[in-house]
């Protein structure tokens, strides 16, 4: 039996998260019963909101980590999924033989393969892979193949969609996100914290401080204004950590050999964010953020 729509507006938020936490408690108790398995599927943002809300009533997150299995897709699985979907769509309309992704799309986009270009932009999410490919195919219905220019056009639409979806998906946890993403506008794909425009930071602090709630970025901004010794760098660090948690950026920490990304790597502490720390914008947002390439 499946129950859909835990992230829908079926009840007031304050009650919704209490009910979902009660569901998790019930699942935990069912672990004692043999031959019964209950599976609850939650998006990362919804799970985080549920756990954070539970902290107020003594909810111990660490006791639930053993019950959590993070679902991840790899390159081969996503490519197989797209081959199957394309074969179904094309076979139904034009031919009876199986048609694969590589037959419809160009082998390369610039210096990399199309599949690498695609995987860079979908955050390894199969739903996003389907959305991107559908956008490309929809723009190529009058042709026998998908052209490079069509892919770039589809990328622009896809990037704007992901930008909006990111804000929507994380709205309950990080209502500050719409303001924080503007810090990345017209920046290079990779840049140090020290190059963030001062005017953009000032505006973000002002706007985020006006937001109510427990969003860590908002709390930090309010403290900056309320405390006589408010630390501007601490506020910037909290802003960056929000962008990291939602997957908008990866981070290359001072002394680090390679970038870290969520959810594979846990967020660093605010004190680890230095002026030299490099922010790496996720390719899915390049077009929406007008990323500058030199």
HELIX and SHEET records of a PDB file:
HELIX    1   1 UNK A   13  UNK A   29  1                                  17    
HELIX    2   2 UNK A   30  UNK A   32  5                                   3    
HELIX    3   3 UNK A   44  UNK A   54  1                                  11    
HELIX    4   4 UNK A   55  UNK A   57  5                                   3    
HELIX    5   5 UNK A   61  UNK A   67  5                                   7    
HELIX    6   6 UNK A   75  UNK A   93  1                                  19    
HELIX    7   7 UNK A  101  UNK A  104  1                                   4    
HELIX    8   8 UNK A  114  UNK A  122  1                                   9    
HELIX    9   9 UNK A  126  UNK A  138  1                                  13    
HELIX   10  10 UNK A  148  UNK A  169  1                                  22    
HELIX   11  11 UNK A  177  UNK A  180  1                                   4    
HELIX   12  12 UNK A  181  UNK A  184  5                                   4    
HELIX   13  13 UNK A  193  UNK A  195  5                                   3    
HELIX   14  14 UNK A  198  UNK A  209  1                                  12    
HELIX   15  15 UNK A  216  UNK A  226  1                                  11    
HELIX   16  16 UNK A  232  UNK A  245  1                                  14    
HELIX   17  17 UNK A  270  UNK A  272  5                                   3    
HELIX   18  18 UNK A  283  UNK A  285  5                                   3    
SHEET    1   A 2 UNK A 108  UNK A 109  0                                        
SHEET    2   A 2 UNK A 112  UNK A 113 -1                                        
SHEET    1   B 3 UNK A 190  UNK A 192  0                                        
SHEET    2   B 3 UNK A 278  UNK A 281 -1                                        
SHEET    3   B 3 UNK A 249  UNK A 252 -1                                        
END                                                                             
